[in-house]
Amino acid sequence: MSIIKRQIDDILYLVQKPERYIGGEIGSIRKEHKPSTLKCALCFPEIYEIGASNFGGRIIYHIVNSQPDLLMERFYAPWVDMRDLLLQKKLPLFSLESRSPLSEFEVIGFSLHYELTFCNVLEMLRLGNIPILADERINTFPLLIAGGPSVFNPEVLAPVFDLFYLGDAEESLPNLLEYIRTHREFDKEKLLVNLAQFPGIYVPRFYKPVYDGDDFQGMESDPGVPLPVRSYYVPSLKSENYPDSPIIPWLEVTHDRLDVEIMRGCTRGCRFCMPGFIYRPLRERDPEEIIHAIQKGIELTGWNEVSLLSLSTPDYSAFEELAPPLTLLAREKVLSIASPSIRSGSAMEYMLDLFSENRKSTLTFAPETGSKRLQKVINKTLDEDDLIQSLELAIKYGWQKLKLYFMVGLPTETDADLLETVRLIKDLQYHFRKSRLQLKISIAPFVPKPHTPFQWEKQASAEEIQSKYETIINNLSWNKLNIDTRNPDISILEGVLARGDRRVFKALYDAWQNGAYLEAWYERLDISLWNNAFKKTGIDTAHYLKSRDTHKPLTWNHISTGADPEYILREREMALQEKLTPDCRSIGCENCNRCDYTAQVIAQKPQNGKVVEQAKWGRKPRKNTNLQVYRELLRVKYSKSENLRFLSHLSILRLLIQAIRKSDLPISYSQGYTRRPKVAFSPPLASGFSSQAEYVDLQFSQPVGEAKIRSLIHAMPRGINILTYIPIPGNQNSLSAQISHSLYQLTIHKDDYEPFRSELENFSQSEHIFINSKGVSVNTNPYVLDLSIKNTGEFYILDLLVETMPSRTLRPDYILESVGFDKNQLARTRYERLEQLIKKDSKFFTPLEQFWGEIIDGKILRNKDISS
């Protein structure tokens, strides 16, 4: 083991959720670092739970690692505790795949999805020992690339990145990286000149902003580079560009599910929606291809939730053909199927029927405003009768929680419009007053974004936003209503960064230097850092929030989505005239110039075949009547290796259930709307501990043979090994109720042991006080039934027999802490559970009902092999 890997191992005990940093997940790819291979880093400037959920990142990771001479490893922003330890220990930011320092990679790519992660980019570069400014890297590698929706105005971060990638990455990015690999002998300046010729590539050093005082006058470009730079899109969504088995995170992440993209782009034309304009043209996948992707994905991952990804799932052309067979699949495989977007309309019952299988989460709609006038302005109408009918159907299908999203500060908005939103909410409250429907109202400020018809509009100040919040809230009854508002300061900061120019970078840099990091997390945002930075660098935020002259250039005009600027301006004029622009799929081409209409790829509705045949069963709400009469119980013993010792008990539970689903074992499920597999674990093992003896009881609905068990063994992640299993009678108490003691082995370095030799060797003769999480003093002595110590020279081996009854459980590391070990000494110690025991009379038995040993004269007698 290298020194850096050992040092990282020694600090993982000291951080929250160490699973974020251990790597090696199922589906991750580890490739050899050959001299001929271009080493690429995929950086997501957010913590693991957010970054590992990102669908675009999964695609990029898959397509790059599919190339024989390219490799890509992942980096995420560490939480504050890990960040501080890396700085304190002078350790570099490291990849999850090989724990290699960021500075060893030749291409470093950041995926930018939200403006409030910009400071995280700077912090990750600092932790990786990478010069932050592109001018400081002019003659050296690595190359820094950024992609994602936030780069459609790249100017705030232009001083940092060598190049920006605009648009879809599936086809062009591998070609770009292969060119870099085969031209590494070029000096960096020449290489960048050549890279600027690739589609969708913007190299900021070749473009210079021109100002007249504070007013932006336009962008000048060097000879030979394109102006404007047009984003790249793939003409169709090909199955080979999606990973069959994406990475399965160790811990539960924000989107802990199988994501399947069903279409990209949107034809609705909501005038506030940046993704709706930058992701044109519309491209849909065929229903049979989607069903195959879901079947293959759940078979390989064991996930029990599927999300149908798109900007507007109900608009998918073949949804009525897709929904019935997916509903059957969800029922057969006990799947929960959902979508990030839902809209009332003709496909609503199909959607509810599909989404109602197996789980009832909150149903979400985004009316944006209750004002009919303002709906015309933003080009998003709402039929309130349809909404009410949809909610009545939702209640019928089992939903009890509804979330409604609204915006305030929209262009031309008045108090009368806000009161119309109040009216809509009140109407819903009244209509459903006798139901169990719970309403949650989420209100956020409007932020004008580049490349939308509202890119010229003024953004409301924090004071104005707060006043608008009060207008709505003070006129509502809070009965059965939960109201959540977004901090206006966050939106102001988002607005400045979204429409900012290169001058704003100075304020960003100053805020970061003074501690701004992970500001997208509410508890981490310190707006005073930003206010001080803006003041210090002379940035007037009002200048960036004000309305823009449509006849003057915008900071991002040199970036083109392919849409005709005249079309965008025409849409703004339609908004001010309160006129709707219909969906182009319903009336024909709107001449946006992005796709010339014919470039749209619409899913073909199958006329024959499996999908249509499955669709004949009809659509009716139903209750689960699959009563499971047969019952078979197996008690399984498994081990947890040293490499996975930092997996939490909940993570192990998730992984085991996913392995059961992958192996297609006939596990029994609870009844009701939320069906859960019937599994019962032995008392939890603490994070940081390996084990030779963990147990789980599994209940099956059908007989299970050797072949099925072998399939489960193969489905387990590397490091979790099934050792043996036995059938048990159904009248057993739960494992947690039976198990009363655990035997642990602790390996302590002699330098950490010697200061506490006397306390440990005479442990039973005095009290040792540990302060628990509630601040209560606990004497650890009564928990330890036996303690034996062995000196191996460099290490001391301690065997501890510890009581683990529910009311008297104490972790062995807490026992060491009670005799005086500090956090660093605890982190260097290795902990392993050797066995869990059931005490009957004076004898101990394993949960497999094998005689393990007895305590005679206070000594542990090992007269049975505990792994037998």
N, C-alpha and C positions, 0 to 999 in steps of 0.2 A: 504494500500500500504506500502511495506517495505521501510526502510530508503534508501537502495541501489537503489531500483527502482525509488524512488522520486528524488534522487540525479542524476540518469541517465536522467530522464525526464528533469531536470533543465539544463543539459548541451547540450541536443540535438539541441536546438536553435542555439548554438554557432558553429556548425560544418557544413562543406559542406555535402550535400546529407545525411541528417539524416535517410533517408529510409534504409541505410545500416545497421542500428543498432536497428530497432524497432521490428523486428520479427513478428510472427503471420501471415505469408503469407499463401495464399491458398495452401493446400497440405502439409503444415508443420504439424508435429505430436507433440503433447504435452501429455506426459505420467506422471502419478503420481510418485513422488519420494518415493517409498516404501523401507523399510529396506531390504526386500528380493530381490529387483531389483538391478542389476548391472548397475551403472550409467557410461555411456560412452560418451566421448566428441569427436566429429569429427572436427578436426582442419584443415583448409586449409590456408597455410601461404601466402595468397594473399588477396587483398581487395575483398569486397563482389561481385563486378561485375565480377571478374575472378572466384572466388571460387564457386559462386552460379551457374556458367555455367558448372562446371565440371561434366561430365557424370558418371564417376566412383564413385564420391561422392554421387550422387543421388541413385545409386544402393546400396551402403553400407548403407546409411541412411534408405533405404526401407527394406533391408533384416534384419538389426539389430532390427529395431523397430517392425518388424513383429513377433519377438519372445516375448512371454508373460512376461518373467522375465528379459528382457534387455530393456534399453532405451538409446537413442542416441540424443544428442543435438549438435547444430552447433556453431562453432566459426570461425571467419575470422579475418585476420590482419586488425586492424583499420588504416585508413589514418592518416597522421602525425598530423593533427589538433586534432582528437579524441585521438590518442595516448598521445599527450601532456596534454590534459585535464584529462585523466585518471590518469596520473602521478601527475599532479598538485593537483587534488582533492583526491588523494590516493584512487581511485576506482579501483576494480579489473576488468580484462577482463571477460566479462559476456557472457552467452549463449543467443542466439536469442529466444529460446523457453520459458525459464522460468526466464531469467536474473539471473541465478545462477552463482556464481564465478567458474572459471576453477578449482580451488583447491578443490571443492566439488565433483569432478568426480573421480571415482576409476580407470578408464582406459582412457588415453588420446591418441588418434590416430591422427597422422599427415599424410596427403596425399601429397607426394613429387613428383612434376612433372617437376621441373626446378631448376638447381643448384643455380641460383641467388635468390632463395627464402630461402636459408639456414639461413641467418641472421634473417629473419622474424620469423623462428622457435624460435630462442633464445629470440627475443623480446616478442613474445607471451607468452613464459614461464615466463619471467620476469614480464609482466603485470598480469599474473595469479598467481604470488607468488609461482611458482614451482621451486625448485632447479634445476639448469640447468644440472649439471653433474650427470650421473647415479650413480657414487660412493657416491654422497651426499644423495642419496635416497635408499641406499642399504637395509635398514631395514624398509622402509616406502613406503606406496603407495602415489601417484598413479603409475600405470604402464604406461610407455611411449612406444608406438608402432608407427612405421613408415611403410608406404607402398607406392606403386606407382613406376613408371619406374625409378626414380632416386635412388632407394634403391638397384639396381642391382650392384652398387658399394657403399656399405653403410659406408665405412671406415671413411670418413671425419666426419660424424656425429655419429660414434660408441661411442665416449665418452658421448653422450647425451642420447641415447635411450636404454631402457632395452631390447627390441627385435625389429626385423624387420620382416615384413610379405612380402614374395616374391611370386608374381604371382596373380592369380585370387582369389577373396575373397568370391565369392557367396556361396560356400559350406563349406569351412573349417573355415572361420572366425566366424560364429555363434557358431560352435562347440568349438572353442578356447575360446570365451568369456563365454560360458556356463560353461566350465571347470574352468575358473577363478572365476566365480560367486559361484560355489559350493565348491571351495577350498580356500576361502578367509582366512580360519583359518591357512593355511600353512604360515610359514615364507617365506619371499620373495625369498631367495636363493633356497629353496626347490621347490617353485612354478616355478621358472625360469628353473630349471633343468628338471622338468616335461614338461614345455611348449616347451622346445627345441626338444622334441620328435615329436611334431606336424609337419605335412608336410609343408614345406615352411617357417619354423621359424628359424631365425638366432638370437642367443643371444650372443652379442659381448663379454660379460665378460668371456665367456668360450673359447675364441679364442685369442691367443697372436701372434702378428706379430714379425718376427725375421728379424734382419738387420745385414748386414756386412758393416759398415760405412753407406753410403747413400743408398746402394743397398738392396732392399727387397729380402729376401731369402725364404720367405714362411710363412705359418700360422700354428702354433701349436694349437691343440685343447685339451681340458680336456677330460678325459676318459668318455665314455658314451654319447657323443654328435656327431652328424653326421659330416662328413667331406668328400666331400663338402656338402653344404646345397643346395638341389635342389628345384627350384621353383615349385609351385603347379599350375595346370591348371584344369579347369572344362572341361570334355569331350564333353559337348554340352551346347548350350545357351538356357536355359529354360525360357519360358515366365513368369513364376511366380517370377523370380528374377528381373524383371523390374517393376518399379512402373507404374500403369495405369495412375495415375495423379501425376506427379512430382511437386515439389514445384514451384509455379509461383512467381518469384521475384517481389517485389514492384516496382523497377525501372528497366529501360532497362539495361540489362547486356550484356556481350560480345557475348554470344550465346543465344539470346532471342528467343527461338524456342523450338519445340518438337524434341528431339533427339531420333532417333530409330536406334539401332545397327542392321545392316543387316549381318555382319560377323566380326569375330575376327581372327587376324593372316593374314599372307601374304606369298605367295609362290614365289614371284618375286625374292627375294634374292638380292636386291640392297645392295651392300657391305658397304655402309656408314650408313645404316638405322638401328638404334638400335631397334626400335619397331618391325621391320620386323623379327628380330631374337628372341627377348624375348617373343613375343606373339604367337609363334608357339605352337601347330599345327593350321591349318586352320579349322575354324568352321563357318558354314553358317546356317542362319535361313531360313525356307521355305517361299516362296512368300506369301502364304495365311496368314501365321502367321504375317508377316510384315505388310500386308495391314490391318489386324485386329487391330494390335497395333497402327497404324496411325489413323484409324477410331475411336478407343476408346480414344486415346490420345487427338485428337482435340475436341472430344465431351466433354471431362472432363475438358480440360484446356482452350479452346477457342483460342489457338495459331493459327496464320495464316501462320506460316512457319514451315517446317519440314526438318530436316537434316538426310540424310541416312548415318550413321556412319560406317566407315571401314577404313582400311589403303589404300585400292585401290578399290573403288566402281565399276569401270568398269569391274573388274575381278570377280564380283559376278556371279556365274554360271547361275543363272536364271534371269539375268537382263532384257533380251529381253521379258521375260514373265511378269516380275514385272512392267516394265515401262508403258505400255499402260493403264492398269487399274488405276495406280497411276495418270496418266495424266488426265483421266476422273474424278477421285476423286478431283484432284487439281482444275479442271475447275468448278466442281459442288460446291465445298466448298470455292472457291476463295483462294486457298492455293499456297504458294510459296514453291517449293521443291528444295533442293540443296544438295550438298555433299562437304565435306572438301577436297576431292581429285577427280581429273578428268584426264583422259588420252585419247589421240587420239587413234582411233582404230575402230573395227567393230561395237561396241555398241554406237558409238558417236552420231548418229542421234537419237537413242532412248533417250539418255541422254539429248541432247539439246531440243528435243521435250518435255520431262518431265520438265526440269529445266526452260524452257522458259515461263511457265504458270505464269502470274500475276506479275512478278517482273524481272527486268533486272539489276542484280548487275554485278560486274566485274567477268569475266571468268578467271580462274587461271590454268596455266599449270606449271609444274616444269621440264624443260629439264635438269637442273643441269649444262650442258655444251654443247657447239656446236661442240665439237671435237669428231669425230667418234672413234678415238683411245682411248680417255679418257672415252667415253661411254662404251667401252669394259672393261676398268679397273674397273669402278664402277658397271658394270653389269646392266646398264640401257640404253637401246638403244632408239633412237628417229628416226622415219621415217619422214623426213621433208615434203615429199609429203603428208603423212597422216595428219601432223600438219596443213599444208596449207589448205587442203580440210576441215579439222575440223573447221578452222577459217572462211572459206568461208560459211560453214553451220551456224556457230554462227552468222555471220552478217545477213544471211538470216532469222534467227530466232529472230533477234532484238538486239543482243549484239553490243555494241559500244566500250567497254573497255576490254582490255586484260592485264593480269599480267603474266609475265614470271619470274620464280625463277631460279637463277643460283648460283653456288658455285665457290669459288676460293680457292686455296691452297689444292686441291685434290692430293692424292698420285701420283707421277710421272709427275705432271703438268709442262708444259713448256710455254714460251711465245707464241709459235706456237699454243698451245691449247687455250690460251686466245683469240688469234686473230681469231680462228675458232668460238668462241662464238660471237665475233664482226661480223663475216661474216653472221652467222645465223640471228642476229638481223637486220643487213642491208638488208638481203634478204627479211625478213618479211616486213621491212619498204618499200622496193621497190614494193613488190608484192601488198601491200595494200595502195599504195600511193594515189590512187584515191577514196579510201573508207573513211568512217568516223571513222574507227577503231583507237582507242587511245591505244598506247602501254605504259605499265609501267614495267620497268625492276627493279627487286629486286635482289641485289647481297649480299651474306653473306659468311663469311669464313667457311671453313670446320673445324669441330671439331671432332677428332677421339673419338669414344665412346666405352666403354667396351662391350664385348660379340659380337663384329662385326669383320669381317675379317680385318678391318683397325685399330683395337685396339692397334696394335704395332707401328703405323705410327707416324711420326713427325708432329707436328702442326706448321704451319707457324707463324712467329713472327708478331707483329703489323706492323713493318716497311715493311716486305715482303708483307703483305696483302694490305697495302696502295699502294705499288708499283703496285700490280696486279690490283687494282681498277683503277689506272691511266692508265694502259695499255689498259683497256677496254674503259674507258670513253673518253680518248683523241682520240680514233679512231672511235668514233661514231658521227653521226649527231643527234642533239637534236630536229630535226623537228618532232613534234607530238610524242615526246618521253619523258617520265618521268623516271628518274633513281634514285633509292634509294639504299644506301649502309649501311651496318650494321657497327657500331662502332667496330673496331678491338679490342679495349681494353676489350669490353664486352666478345668477343669470347675467348680472352686469359684467362680471369677470369673463364669463363665457362669451358674451357679445363682443368685448374688446379683443379677445384672442381670436374669435372667429372672423372678424372683419379687420384685423390689425395688419400693419405693415412691418417692415424690417426694423423700424425704430422701436416698436413695442418689445423687441427682443431684449433691449437693455433693461427694461423694467422686469421682464421675466427672469433674466439672469440675476438681477439684484434681489428679487424676492426669493429665488432659489438659494442664493448665497446666504441669506438670512434665515433659512430654515423651511421654506415652502416645499412641501413634499407630501404626496398622496392627498392632495386637496379635494379630490372627488369624494373622499370620505368625510362626512359631515364633522366628525369629531376632530379631524385633522386640519380643517380649513381655518386659517387665521387671516381674516381679511385685512387686518392692520398691516401685515407684511406687504400686501399688495398696495395698499393706499400709500404707505411710505415709499415703496419702490416707484410708483407712478409720480409721486411728488419729487423724489430725488432725481429721476431721469427726465423730468419735464414733460411727462405724458399727460395730456388732458383727456380723461376718459370720455368727457362729453363730446369731444371731437370725433371719436370713433362710434359713438352711439347716435349721433345726429343723422337726420335724413340726408341723402346724397342727391346731387344734381344728376339727372338722367343724361345730361349732355356732356358730362365730364367722365374721364376714365376712372375705373375702379381698380383697386389694388390688385385684383385677381383677373383683370381682363386678358392678361397674357396666357391664362389657362383656359382652355376650351373644353367643354363637355361634348362638343359637336352640335349642340342646339344652336339654332339661329338666334343671335342677339336681338334681332327685330321681333322674333316670336316671344322672347322673354319680356321685352318691353311692351309688346301688345297685350300680353297677359296682365301686366300691371295696370294698363289702361282699362282693361275689362274689369279688373278688381275695383278700381275707383268708380267705375260706372255701375257697379253692383250687378254685373252680368256673369252668367255661368258659362263655362266652356265644357261641353259634354265630353264624356269619355270617348277617345278617338276610336275605340273598338265598336262603339255604338253608332257613330255617324260618319266615320271615315277619317282620313288623315287631317291633322290640324297644322301641318307644315312646320313642325318644330325643327325639321332638317336633321334630326338625330338618326332617324332610321328610314326616312322616306317611306314609312308605313310597311312596305313589302319586306323590310328586314325583320319585322316581328315574327317570332316563332311561336305559333299557337299549337297547343296540344291537340292531337287528333282524337276525337271521341270514338272509341272502338265500337264497331257494329256487331262484331262476333267475338268469340273467344271467352277466355276464363273470366275476365273482369265483368263482362256483361252478364254471363250466366250467374255469377255470384250476386249480382245486383237485384235478382228477381225476388229476394225474400221479403222486401218491403221495409217500411220504416214505422216502427211503433215503439213507444216507451215500454220498457219491460223490467221485471225484477229477475234477479238471479235465482233460478230454481234448481241449480246443479247441486243437489244435496250429496255430500260425500259420506257414504256409509262405510266403505272399507277403510281401515286404518292400520298402517304399519309404522312402527317406531324404530328408528335406528339411532344408536348413540355412537358418535364419531369422535375419534381422538385425532388431533392434528398438532403440528408443530409450527412455530413462527421463528424464522431464522434471524440471525444477527443483522442481516442486511435490511430486514423489514421491522426491526425492533421499535421504530418510531411510528409505526402505524397504530392509530388509536383503536379502541374496541369497536367503535362505530364504523370505522373504515373496514375492519376485518369483517364485520357483519355484512356490510354492503357487498364486499368482494365475494363472500361465500354465497350470498343469495344470487349474485350475478353468475357465479360458476354453476350453481344449480340450474339456472335458466339456460345457460349455454349447453349444459349436458342433457337438457330436456328430460330431467327427472320428474316423475309425477308427484311433485310436492303438493301437499294439501294447502288450501287457502281458507282464510276466514270468509264468512259470508258478509253480505251487505255491499254498499256502494264502493267502499274502499277495501279491497280484498288484499290481505297481507299473508305472506307465506308463513306456515306454522313451523317456526324454528325457535329453539330455546338454548341459550348459551350458558356456559359455566360463568362464575363470577368474573367480571372484566379484568383484563390484564392492562396494567398501566402503560402509557406510551413511554418508550425508552427501554422496554423489557423484551427480551426474546423468551422463547418457551419451548419445552419439550412435551408439554402436556396440556393442551387446551381441548375443551369438549363442547360438542353441540348435539342436541337432540333434533332429529328431523322426522317429521310426520308425512307419510306418503299416502296417496289415495289409491294406489295400485301396488301390487307386488313389485319389488325391485330386485333384479338379479345382479350377478357379478359384473356383467358387461356394462350395466348402467353405472355402477359404482366406479368402474375403471374410467368411464367417460367423465365422471366428476373429478377423479384424481387428475386427469389430464387437463381439465378446465380450470384448475386452481392456479392462481398466479405463482410465478417462481418465487420460492421462499416460504410459501404456505403449503405444507406437505401433509396429506392424510396418512396416518400411521396404521390405524386399524379401526374396526367398527364391529358392533354386535347388535343384534336385535334385542329390544328390551320390552317388557310387558307395559301395557298402557296405563297401569295404575301407579306408576312411579311418581314420586314427588319431583318437582323441578330440580334441575342441576344446582341452581343457586341456593335452593333450600336444603339440599343434601350435603353439599360440600362445606366443610367446616374448617379446613386447614390447608395451607400451601407450603410446599418446600421450595425454597429459593436458594440459588447459588450466586454469590457476589464475588467478583474478581476485582481486587483493589491493588493498585501499584504500591510497592513498599514505601515510597516516599510519602504517599497519602495515608498509609496505614500507621506508620511508626508513631506519629504524634498522638494517636488515640489507642495505642496498644493496650494500656492499662484499662481504659474504659471498656474496650471490647472484650478483653480476656476475663474481666470481672463484671460482665454486663449484668448478671442476675443479682448482684449484691447491692445495687443502688438504683435510685430513680434516674430516669433520663427524660427530660421534658422536651416535647415538641409542641410548637404553637401552630394549631391548624388554621384553615382558611377563615374560620369564624372568630379567630383570636382566642380560642379556648386552649388552655394548657392541658396537654395529654401526656401522661406517663407511659412511655412505650414499653417498659419492662414487662407488664403482664401479657402483652401480645406475643412475646417470644417464648415458645415452649422449649426450644432447644437451640443452641448455638455451638457449632464446632468450627475450628480454625485450622487451616493447613498452610504452611509456608513452603512455597515452591522456589524461593530465591528472589526473583524479581517481583513476584506477585504473592498476595495472600488470598486464599480461597476461603470464603465464609459460607457455611451452610446454615440456613435459618429455617426453623419450623415455626410458622406464623399462623395465628388464629385468624380465620377469615369469615367468621360469622357476620351477618349483615350489620349488626350494631357494634362490632368490634374489629373492623378491618383497618389495617395500617400498612402502608407501602414500606418495603424494606429501605428505600432511599430516605424515607422520613425517619426511620430508625437510626440510620447513619447521621442524619442531620441532628438528631436529638443528642448525639454524643459529641457533636462539634464540627462535623464536616461542613466546609463552605460549598458554595454553588459550583465552583470550578472543580473541586475534588469529587463532588457528586457526579459531575458531568463526565469525568474520566473513568469512573467506576462502570463496570459492566454487570448487568442484572439479567438473570435467567430464572424462569420458573421451571423447576424440575418435575414437579408433580402436584396434583391437587388431590386432596384426601377426604374421605368420609370416615368419621370416627363413630364406631359402635362399641359401646362399653369401653374397654381399654385398648381396643385394636383399631388399626387404620386400614382402610381399603381404598383402592382407586375407584373412580366412577364406573370402570368397566367390571366392577365386582370381583376384582382379583385381589387376593391378600397381598398387602404391600409390606407391612412390618408392624412392629410394636415399639412403644417407648418403654425401655427397661432401665431402671435406675437413672432416668433422665437422659439417656443416650438414644440416638437414632440408630436402630438396627436395620441395616439394608440387606435383608435376606431374600429380596426379590428384585429382579431387573425391572426398573420402572418403565422401560420402553417395551416390555413384552406385551 
